[in-house]
């Protein structure tokens, strides 16, 4: 394969002074290597993520109980509203990613959407605190009756938060990884470790949310329970801006969607071209895409190579029309996205499994004995702290123990490839659903034997739920962190926020899939007048069937993952002119 190179004028920067990945400092000057980035900048990013996740999980962890008992929603409606909102929180990142990659850059996208986030948290807090905005409750009958305005204000705050998180989630992990120069082997090794500690910081925030905040919401009040996360989000903004002078910033490269469509259009305009042995590329160190390094040609999806073939009409026109002639790097950007999609799809079922922690696990826990001691009850939503503890336990074990051991066996610098890491987590998640289903079967057997059908809390300790939470936490460390690293590493430089958003979309689709499955099984299982799988009183239900359904879907999903991973081709960094 031969490439045609067209040289533009430019000056090389001092290799020893500046980073080589095209990042700039806060003044838009080339980033100085020993004054910016690496772990000196990361504490501010990790602090921001920790506080932002504390705010998010401070709402999400116990939201199903707020909707059921304060907003007077049924179990199925509350579960669906939680998964729909959680799903939206992972769809809005597409908007944030597009703005970051195309126009604003990751720094200013995070900054702008953080303000929206704080405003949403404030509205939500007011809806639970101010007389006239919070739902009136009859404490004697333990019921609340919200009015239309109160419901509207509550959901306004909730979905402003969803919009705010859309600008933060796709950018913050990529922004942290941007602090490490890919062309420096020492920094590149540290970047893999960054993703582990980034997820660790997420779970520190989640730990506080699932313990302290859930207890405050349950025992002190929802005004305080929502107000503290609002303050945490304000602290997250302060932490982020504190590191401004230390950050390395990737320049926005223009609309990635425009470049994708340019390749598609150019390919179809040259559909009759047969010879793709000579392809067009510039001769600069950077590609024509601002802030992006070039990519080497790959053989897969060769139809799109036609877009980089310079025809006679392209030569006659003189200037390059990007809708007719694209560079190899632009073509490879599109190929990279297409290759990611089958791997991306396998994250949906895993996310459905993960979403049960904030919905059906909580409702299952509500039916069990909540006592830690005779005088102290633990809120059912607080059991998610064992998922968090699991992650906090497994991240350093993985980074300091498993990786060195695996490195000796596999010879891979990270111990496992990213795809191997994801696969291990998918297998572990199957066991989480089997454990949850088995526990529910045992619980229902006890209900039947002792006629506990109308008992609110049966005499079975909620701490029997700990294994299912702990196993999901272990699966997260492998799959979610593996996905973070995989989508960042395999994304073109100027599409990294977009690809991070794609990985988050699996969480959204997983939540929506959970909503769909709940609705389907509810409709089918109540069709002949029965209580169904998931009635308001779970003692009459068959919740274990739903968990086992997810286990079966997870097995099928793992088989599909093995199939698509076998044929995946990793992105090739540019290595200069070559022929083959």
C-alpha positions as CSV (number, residue, x, y, z in Angstrom):
1,X,0.0,0.0,0.0
2,X,1.4,3.4,-1.0
3,X,0.4,6.7,0.4
4,X,0.7,10.1,-1.3
5,X,2.0,12.8,1.0
6,X,1.4,16.5,0.7
7,X,3.7,18.6,2.8
8,X,2.6,21.8,4.6
9,X,4.9,24.3,6.2
10,X,5.4,24.0,10.0
11,X,8.0,24.1,12.7
12,X,8.8,21.2,15.1
13,X,8.8,22.0,18.8
14,X,11.7,21.2,21.1
15,X,11.2,17.5,21.8
16,X,12.6,17.7,25.3
17,X,10.6,20.7,26.5
18,X,7.1,20.1,25.1
19,X,4.7,17.2,25.0
20,X,4.4,15.5,21.6
21,X,0.7,14.7,21.6
22,X,-0.4,18.2,20.5
23,X,-2.0,19.2,23.8
24,X,-1.8,22.9,25.0
25,X,-1.8,24.7,28.3
26,X,-4.5,27.0,29.7
27,X,-3.1,29.9,27.6
28,X,-3.4,27.8,24.4
29,X,0.4,27.4,24.1
30,X,2.1,24.0,23.6
31,X,2.1,22.2,27.0
32,X,5.5,22.2,28.7
33,X,6.3,18.6,29.7
34,X,7.7,19.2,33.2
35,X,5.2,21.8,34.3
36,X,1.8,20.3,33.2
37,X,-0.1,17.1,33.2
38,X,0.7,13.6,34.7
39,X,-0.1,13.0,38.3
40,X,0.5,16.6,39.3
41,X,-2.7,17.6,37.5
42,X,-4.8,14.4,38.3
43,X,-5.6,15.1,42.0
44,X,-7.9,18.0,41.0
45,X,-9.6,15.9,38.4
46,X,-10.0,12.9,40.7
47,X,-11.3,15.2,43.5
48,X,-13.8,16.7,41.0
49,X,-15.0,13.2,40.0
50,X,-15.2,12.0,43.6
51,X,-17.5,14.9,44.7
52,X,-19.6,14.8,41.5
53,X,-20.2,11.1,41.9
54,X,-21.1,11.6,45.6
55,X,-23.7,14.1,44.4
56,X,-25.0,11.7,41.7
57,X,-25.2,8.6,43.9
58,X,-26.6,10.7,46.7
59,X,-29.6,11.1,44.5
60,X,-29.6,7.8,42.6
61,X,-28.9,5.3,45.4
62,X,-32.2,6.0,47.3
63,X,-34.3,7.5,44.5
64,X,-36.5,4.5,44.2
65,X,-37.6,4.9,47.8
66,X,-38.2,8.6,47.4
67,X,-40.4,8.0,44.4
68,X,-42.3,5.2,46.1
69,X,-42.9,6.8,49.5
70,X,-42.7,10.6,48.9
71,X,-44.0,10.8,45.4
72,X,-46.6,8.0,46.0
73,X,-45.6,5.9,42.9
74,X,-46.1,2.1,42.7
75,X,-43.1,-0.2,42.7
76,X,-43.1,-0.8,38.9
77,X,-43.5,2.9,38.1
78,X,-40.8,3.9,40.6
79,X,-38.4,1.3,39.2
80,X,-39.1,2.5,35.7
81,X,-38.7,6.2,36.5
82,X,-35.3,5.5,38.2
83,X,-34.0,3.5,35.3
84,X,-35.4,6.0,32.8
85,X,-33.7,8.9,34.6
86,X,-30.4,6.9,35.0
87,X,-30.6,6.1,31.3
88,X,-31.1,9.7,30.4
89,X,-28.0,10.6,32.5
90,X,-26.0,8.3,30.1
91,X,-27.6,9.5,26.9
92,X,-27.0,13.2,27.4
93,X,-23.2,12.6,27.2
94,X,-23.6,12.4,23.5
95,X,-24.4,16.1,23.5
96,X,-21.5,16.9,25.8
97,X,-19.1,14.7,23.8
98,X,-20.0,16.4,20.5
99,X,-19.5,19.9,22.0
100,X,-16.2,18.9,23.6
101,X,-14.7,17.2,20.5
102,X,-16.0,19.8,18.0
103,X,-16.0,23.2,19.6
104,X,-15.4,23.8,23.3
105,X,-12.8,21.3,24.3
106,X,-13.1,19.0,27.3
107,X,-12.1,21.7,29.9
108,X,-14.8,24.2,29.0
109,X,-17.4,21.5,28.4
110,X,-16.9,20.2,31.9
111,X,-16.9,23.7,33.4
112,X,-20.2,24.8,31.6
113,X,-22.2,21.7,32.3
114,X,-21.1,21.7,36.0
115,X,-22.9,25.0,36.4
116,X,-26.1,23.4,35.0
117,X,-25.6,20.4,37.4
118,X,-25.3,22.7,40.4
119,X,-28.5,24.5,39.4
120,X,-30.3,21.2,39.0
121,X,-29.2,20.1,42.4
122,X,-30.4,23.4,43.9
123,X,-33.9,23.0,42.3
124,X,-34.1,19.4,43.6
125,X,-33.1,20.4,47.1
126,X,-35.8,23.2,47.1
127,X,-38.4,20.7,45.9
128,X,-37.8,18.6,49.0
129,X,-37.3,21.4,51.5
130,X,-39.6,24.4,50.8
131,X,-43.2,24.3,52.0
132,X,-45.5,24.3,49.0
133,X,-42.8,22.6,46.8
134,X,-42.4,19.4,48.8
135,X,-45.2,16.9,48.8
136,X,-47.7,17.1,51.7
137,X,-47.6,13.9,53.7
138,X,-50.1,12.2,56.1
139,X,-47.7,10.8,58.7
140,X,-50.4,8.9,60.5
141,X,-51.2,6.9,57.4
142,X,-47.6,7.1,56.1
143,X,-48.6,8.4,52.7
144,X,-47.8,11.5,50.6
145,X,-49.9,13.1,47.9
146,X,-47.8,15.4,45.6
147,X,-49.6,17.8,43.3
148,X,-48.8,18.6,39.7
149,X,-46.5,21.6,40.4
150,X,-44.6,19.7,43.0
151,X,-44.1,16.8,40.7
152,X,-43.0,19.2,37.9
153,X,-40.5,21.0,40.0
154,X,-39.0,17.8,41.3
155,X,-38.6,16.3,37.8
156,X,-37.2,19.6,36.4
157,X,-34.4,19.5,39.0
158,X,-33.8,15.8,38.3
159,X,-33.5,16.2,34.5
160,X,-31.4,19.3,34.8
161,X,-29.0,17.0,36.7
162,X,-29.2,14.6,33.9
163,X,-28.3,17.3,31.4
164,X,-25.4,18.5,33.6
165,X,-23.9,15.1,33.9
166,X,-24.0,14.8,30.1
167,X,-21.2,17.4,29.8
168,X,-19.1,15.9,32.6
169,X,-19.2,12.1,32.2
170,X,-17.9,11.8,28.6
171,X,-15.1,14.3,29.2
172,X,-13.7,13.8,32.7
173,X,-12.1,10.4,32.2
174,X,-10.7,11.4,28.8
175,X,-9.5,14.7,30.2
176,X,-7.6,12.9,32.9
177,X,-6.1,10.5,30.4
178,X,-5.1,13.5,28.3
179,X,-2.7,14.5,31.1
180,X,-0.4,11.6,30.0
181,X,1.6,11.8,26.8
182,X,1.1,8.7,24.6
183,X,4.4,9.2,22.9
184,X,6.3,8.9,26.3
185,X,6.4,5.2,27.3
186,X,6.8,6.2,31.0
187,X,3.7,8.4,31.0
188,X,1.8,5.8,28.9
189,X,2.2,3.1,31.6
190,X,1.0,5.6,34.3
191,X,-2.2,6.3,32.2
192,X,-3.4,2.7,32.5
193,X,-3.1,3.0,36.3
194,X,-5.0,6.3,36.1
195,X,-8.2,4.6,34.9
196,X,-8.0,2.3,37.9
197,X,-7.7,5.1,40.4
198,X,-10.3,7.2,38.5
199,X,-12.8,4.5,39.2
200,X,-11.5,4.2,42.7
201,X,-12.4,7.9,43.3
202,X,-15.9,7.3,41.9
203,X,-16.5,4.7,44.5
204,X,-15.2,6.8,47.4
205,X,-17.9,9.3,46.5
206,X,-20.4,6.4,46.1
207,X,-19.4,5.0,49.5
208,X,-20.2,8.2,51.3
209,X,-23.5,8.5,49.4
210,X,-24.7,4.9,50.1
211,X,-23.9,5.2,53.9
212,X,-24.0,8.7,55.3
213,X,-26.4,10.3,52.7
214,X,-28.9,7.4,52.6
215,X,-29.0,7.4,56.4
216,X,-29.6,11.2,56.5
217,X,-32.4,10.8,53.8
218,X,-34.1,8.0,55.8
219,X,-33.7,9.4,59.4
220,X,-33.2,13.1,59.2
221,X,-35.0,14.3,56.0
222,X,-34.9,14.5,52.3
223,X,-34.1,18.3,52.3
224,X,-30.8,17.6,54.0
225,X,-30.4,14.4,52.0
226,X,-30.5,16.3,48.8
227,X,-28.8,19.5,50.1
228,X,-25.5,17.8,51.0
229,X,-25.0,16.4,47.5
230,X,-25.7,19.9,46.1
231,X,-22.9,21.3,48.3
232,X,-20.6,18.4,47.2
233,X,-21.3,19.3,43.6
234,X,-20.3,22.9,44.3
235,X,-17.0,21.6,45.9
236,X,-16.5,19.5,42.7
237,X,-16.6,22.7,40.6
238,X,-14.1,24.4,42.9
239,X,-11.7,21.4,42.8
240,X,-11.8,21.3,39.0
241,X,-11.0,25.0,38.5
242,X,-8.2,24.8,41.1
243,X,-6.0,22.8,38.7
244,X,-6.5,25.0,35.6
245,X,-2.8,26.0,35.2
246,X,-1.6,22.4,35.4
247,X,-3.9,20.9,32.8
248,X,-3.0,19.7,29.3
249,X,-5.9,20.4,26.9
250,X,-6.6,18.7,23.6
251,X,-7.7,21.1,21.0
252,X,-11.2,20.6,19.6
253,X,-10.9,19.2,16.1
254,X,-14.2,20.3,14.5
255,X,-17.3,18.2,14.2
256,X,-16.5,14.5,14.3
257,X,-19.9,13.8,12.7
258,X,-19.1,16.0,9.8
259,X,-15.8,14.1,9.2
260,X,-17.6,10.8,9.4
261,X,-20.2,11.9,6.8
262,X,-17.5,13.3,4.6
263,X,-15.8,9.8,4.4
264,X,-19.2,8.1,3.7
265,X,-20.2,10.6,1.0
266,X,-16.7,10.5,-0.7
267,X,-16.7,6.7,-0.7
268,X,-20.1,6.5,-2.4
269,X,-19.1,9.3,-4.9
270,X,-16.2,7.0,-5.9
271,X,-18.1,3.8,-5.7
272,X,-16.8,2.8,-9.2
273,X,-13.1,3.2,-8.2
274,X,-11.3,-0.2,-8.2
275,X,-7.7,0.6,-7.5
276,X,-7.1,1.6,-3.8
277,X,-3.4,0.9,-3.8
278,X,-2.5,4.6,-3.6
279,X,-4.1,6.7,-0.9
280,X,-4.0,10.3,0.1
281,X,-2.4,11.6,3.3
282,X,-0.6,14.8,4.4
283,X,3.1,14.7,5.3
284,X,2.8,16.7,8.6
285,X,3.3,15.0,12.0
286,X,-0.3,15.9,12.8
287,X,-3.2,15.1,10.5
288,X,-5.5,17.6,8.9
289,X,-7.8,17.2,11.9
290,X,-6.7,19.8,14.4
291,X,-5.1,18.3,17.5
292,X,-5.1,14.8,16.2
293,X,-2.2,12.5,15.2
294,X,-2.3,10.5,12.1
295,X,-3.4,6.8,11.9
296,X,-1.9,4.1,9.7
297,X,-4.0,2.3,7.1
298,X,-5.8,-0.9,8.0
299,X,-7.1,-3.6,5.6
300,X,-10.6,-4.0,7.1
301,X,-13.6,-2.2,5.8
302,X,-11.7,-1.4,2.6
303,X,-14.8,0.1,0.9
304,X,-14.2,3.3,2.7
305,X,-10.6,3.5,1.3
306,X,-12.2,4.8,-1.9
307,X,-12.6,8.2,-0.1
308,X,-8.8,8.6,0.1
309,X,-8.2,7.8,-3.6
310,X,-7.2,10.9,-5.5
311,X,-9.0,10.8,-8.9
312,X,-8.3,12.9,-11.9
313,X,-11.2,15.3,-11.1
314,X,-9.6,15.9,-7.6
315,X,-6.3,17.0,-9.3
316,X,-8.1,19.3,-11.7
317,X,-9.9,21.2,-9.0
318,X,-6.6,22.1,-7.3
319,X,-7.9,22.7,-3.8
320,X,-9.1,19.7,-1.8
321,X,-12.8,19.2,-1.4
322,X,-13.2,17.2,1.8
323,X,-16.6,15.8,0.6
324,X,-14.7,14.3,-2.4
325,X,-11.2,13.5,-1.1
326,X,-10.4,12.5,2.5
327,X,-7.1,11.6,4.2
328,X,-6.2,8.1,5.4
329,X,-6.6,9.3,9.0
330,X,-10.1,10.5,8.3
331,X,-11.0,7.1,6.8
332,X,-9.4,5.3,9.7
333,X,-11.4,7.4,12.2
334,X,-14.6,6.0,10.7
335,X,-13.2,2.5,10.6
336,X,-12.2,2.8,14.3
337,X,-15.8,3.7,15.3
338,X,-17.4,0.9,13.2
339,X,-15.0,-1.7,14.7
340,X,-15.9,-0.5,18.2
341,X,-19.7,-1.0,17.8
342,X,-19.9,-4.8,18.3
343,X,-17.8,-4.6,21.4
344,X,-19.9,-1.6,22.5
345,X,-23.1,-3.5,22.1
346,X,-22.0,-6.2,24.6
347,X,-21.9,-3.7,27.4
348,X,-25.7,-3.2,27.3
349,X,-26.7,-6.5,29.1
350,X,-23.9,-5.9,31.7
351,X,-25.3,-2.5,32.4
352,X,-28.8,-4.0,32.9
353,X,-27.3,-6.3,35.5
354,X,-25.6,-3.4,37.2
355,X,-28.7,-1.2,37.2
356,X,-30.5,-3.7,39.5
357,X,-28.5,-2.4,42.5
358,X,-30.4,0.8,42.5
359,X,-33.9,-0.7,41.9
360,X,-34.8,-4.4,42.5
361,X,-32.0,-5.1,44.9
362,X,-33.3,-2.2,47.0
363,X,-36.9,-3.4,46.8
364,X,-35.8,-7.0,47.7
365,X,-33.9,-5.6,50.7
366,X,-37.0,-3.7,51.8
367,X,-38.7,-7.0,52.6
368,X,-35.9,-8.3,54.8
369,X,-34.9,-7.7,58.4
370,X,-33.0,-4.3,58.4
371,X,-31.7,-4.5,62.0
372,X,-27.9,-4.3,62.6
373,X,-28.6,-4.1,66.3
374,X,-31.8,-4.1,68.3
375,X,-32.0,-0.3,68.1
376,X,-30.4,0.5,64.7
377,X,-31.8,-0.3,61.2
378,X,-29.8,0.0,58.0
379,X,-31.6,1.5,55.0
380,X,-32.0,-1.1,52.3
381,X,-30.4,1.3,49.7
382,X,-27.3,1.5,51.9
383,X,-26.4,-2.1,51.0
384,X,-24.9,-0.7,47.8
385,X,-22.0,0.3,50.1
386,X,-20.8,-3.3,49.8
387,X,-20.5,-2.9,46.0
388,X,-18.5,0.2,46.7
389,X,-16.3,-1.5,49.3
390,X,-15.8,-4.3,46.8
391,X,-14.6,-1.9,44.2
392,X,-12.3,-0.1,46.7
393,X,-10.9,-3.5,47.7
394,X,-10.4,-4.9,44.2
395,X,-8.9,-1.8,42.5
396,X,-5.6,-1.8,44.4
397,X,-5.6,-5.6,44.4
398,X,-6.0,-5.6,40.7
399,X,-3.4,-2.8,40.2
400,X,-0.8,-4.0,42.6
401,X,-1.3,-7.8,42.7
402,X,-3.2,-9.2,39.8
403,X,-1.6,-7.1,37.0
404,X,2.1,-8.1,38.1
405,X,1.1,-11.7,38.3
406,X,-0.8,-11.7,35.0
407,X,2.1,-9.8,33.4
408,X,4.5,-12.7,34.2
409,X,2.1,-15.2,32.6
410,X,0.9,-13.2,29.5
411,X,3.8,-10.9,28.9
412,X,1.4,-8.0,28.3
413,X,2.5,-4.8,30.0
414,X,-1.0,-4.4,31.5
415,X,-1.4,-8.0,32.5
416,X,-4.5,-8.5,30.4
417,X,-5.5,-6.9,27.2
418,X,-8.5,-4.6,27.5
419,X,-10.8,-7.1,25.9
420,X,-9.6,-9.9,28.2
421,X,-10.3,-7.7,31.2
422,X,-13.8,-6.9,30.0
423,X,-14.5,-10.6,29.3
424,X,-13.6,-11.6,32.9
425,X,-16.0,-9.0,34.3
426,X,-18.8,-10.3,32.0
427,X,-18.4,-13.8,33.4
428,X,-18.4,-12.6,37.0
429,X,-21.6,-10.6,36.5
430,X,-23.4,-13.9,35.6
431,X,-22.7,-15.2,39.1
432,X,-24.1,-12.0,40.6
433,X,-27.5,-12.6,39.1
434,X,-27.5,-16.3,40.0
435,X,-26.7,-15.4,43.6
436,X,-29.5,-12.7,43.7
437,X,-32.0,-15.2,42.2
438,X,-31.0,-17.9,44.6
439,X,-31.4,-15.6,47.6
440,X,-34.9,-14.5,46.5
441,X,-35.9,-18.2,46.1
442,X,-34.7,-18.9,49.6
443,X,-36.6,-15.8,50.9
444,X,-39.8,-16.8,49.2
445,X,-39.5,-20.4,50.5
446,X,-39.3,-18.9,54.0
447,X,-42.4,-16.8,53.3
448,X,-44.4,-19.8,52.1
449,X,-43.3,-22.0,55.0
450,X,-44.1,-19.5,57.7
451,X,-47.0,-17.6,56.0
452,X,-45.1,-14.3,56.1
453,X,-47.0,-12.9,53.1
454,X,-48.3,-9.8,54.8
455,X,-45.2,-9.2,56.9
456,X,-43.4,-6.1,55.9
457,X,-39.9,-7.3,57.0
458,X,-39.5,-11.1,57.2
459,X,-37.0,-12.5,59.9
460,X,-34.2,-12.9,57.4
461,X,-31.2,-10.5,57.6
462,X,-30.7,-8.1,54.8
463,X,-27.0,-8.8,55.0
464,X,-27.7,-12.0,53.0
465,X,-27.6,-9.5,50.1
466,X,-24.0,-8.7,50.6
467,X,-22.6,-11.4,48.3
468,X,-24.5,-10.2,45.3
469,X,-23.4,-6.6,45.8
470,X,-19.8,-7.7,46.4
471,X,-19.7,-9.8,43.2
472,X,-21.1,-7.0,41.1
473,X,-18.4,-4.7,42.5
474,X,-15.7,-7.2,41.4
475,X,-17.3,-7.4,37.9
476,X,-17.2,-3.6,37.7
477,X,-13.5,-3.5,38.3
478,X,-12.9,-5.7,35.3
479,X,-15.6,-4.7,32.8
480,X,-16.3,-1.0,33.5
481,X,-12.7,0.1,33.9
482,X,-11.7,-2.1,31.0
483,X,-14.3,-0.3,28.9
484,X,-13.1,3.1,30.0
485,X,-9.5,2.3,28.9
486,X,-10.6,0.4,25.8
487,X,-12.8,3.2,24.4
488,X,-10.2,5.8,25.2
489,X,-7.2,3.9,23.7
490,X,-9.1,2.8,20.5
491,X,-10.6,6.2,19.8
492,X,-9.0,8.6,17.4
493,X,-7.5,11.6,19.2
494,X,-10.2,14.0,18.1
495,X,-13.0,11.6,18.9
496,X,-12.1,10.5,22.4
497,X,-15.0,12.3,24.1
498,X,-17.4,10.9,21.6
499,X,-16.1,7.3,22.2
500,X,-16.3,7.8,25.9
501,X,-19.9,8.9,25.4
502,X,-20.5,5.7,23.4
503,X,-19.3,3.6,26.3
504,X,-21.7,5.5,28.6
505,X,-24.5,5.0,26.2
506,X,-24.3,1.3,27.0
507,X,-25.3,2.2,30.6
508,X,-28.3,4.2,29.3
509,X,-29.4,1.4,27.0
510,X,-28.9,-1.1,29.9
511,X,-31.2,1.0,32.0
512,X,-33.8,1.2,29.2
513,X,-33.5,-2.5,28.6
514,X,-34.2,-3.1,32.3
515,X,-37.3,-0.9,32.0
516,X,-38.4,-2.8,28.9
517,X,-37.9,-6.2,30.5
518,X,-39.7,-5.1,33.7
519,X,-42.7,-3.9,31.6
520,X,-42.7,-7.1,29.5
521,X,-42.5,-9.6,32.3
522,X,-45.1,-7.5,34.3
523,X,-47.5,-7.5,31.4
524,X,-47.0,-11.2,30.7
525,X,-47.0,-12.5,34.2
526,X,-50.2,-10.5,35.2
527,X,-52.1,-11.3,32.1
528,X,-54.4,-13.9,33.7
529,X,-54.9,-11.9,36.9
530,X,-51.9,-13.2,38.9
531,X,-49.7,-11.1,41.1
532,X,-46.9,-11.3,38.5
533,X,-43.1,-11.5,38.9
534,X,-42.7,-8.0,40.5
535,X,-45.9,-7.0,42.5
536,X,-45.9,-4.2,45.1
537,X,-45.8,-6.9,47.7
538,X,-42.8,-9.0,46.6
539,X,-43.9,-11.8,49.0
540,X,-46.5,-12.8,46.4
541,X,-44.1,-12.4,43.4
542,X,-41.4,-14.3,41.6
543,X,-38.5,-11.8,41.5
544,X,-36.0,-14.7,41.2
545,X,-37.3,-15.4,37.8
546,X,-36.3,-11.9,36.7
547,X,-32.8,-12.3,38.1
548,X,-32.4,-15.6,36.4
549,X,-33.6,-14.2,33.1
550,X,-30.8,-11.6,33.3
551,X,-28.3,-14.4,34.0
552,X,-29.4,-16.3,30.9
553,X,-29.2,-13.1,28.8
554,X,-25.7,-12.5,30.3
555,X,-24.5,-16.0,29.2
556,X,-25.7,-15.3,25.6
557,X,-24.1,-11.9,25.7
558,X,-20.8,-13.4,26.8
559,X,-20.9,-15.8,23.9
560,X,-21.5,-12.9,21.5
561,X,-18.6,-11.0,23.1
562,X,-16.1,-13.9,22.5
563,X,-17.2,-14.1,18.9
564,X,-16.7,-10.3,18.1
565,X,-13.6,-10.0,20.2
566,X,-11.9,-12.8,18.2
567,X,-12.1,-10.7,15.0
568,X,-11.4,-7.2,16.5
569,X,-8.4,-5.3,15.0
570,X,-6.7,-2.8,17.3
571,X,-6.1,0.7,16.1
572,X,-2.7,1.2,14.5
573,X,-0.8,4.4,15.4
574,X,1.0,6.2,12.6
575,X,4.5,4.9,11.9
576,X,5.4,6.9,8.8
577,X,5.5,6.2,5.1
578,X,5.5,2.6,4.1
579,X,4.6,0.3,1.3
580,X,3.2,-3.2,1.2
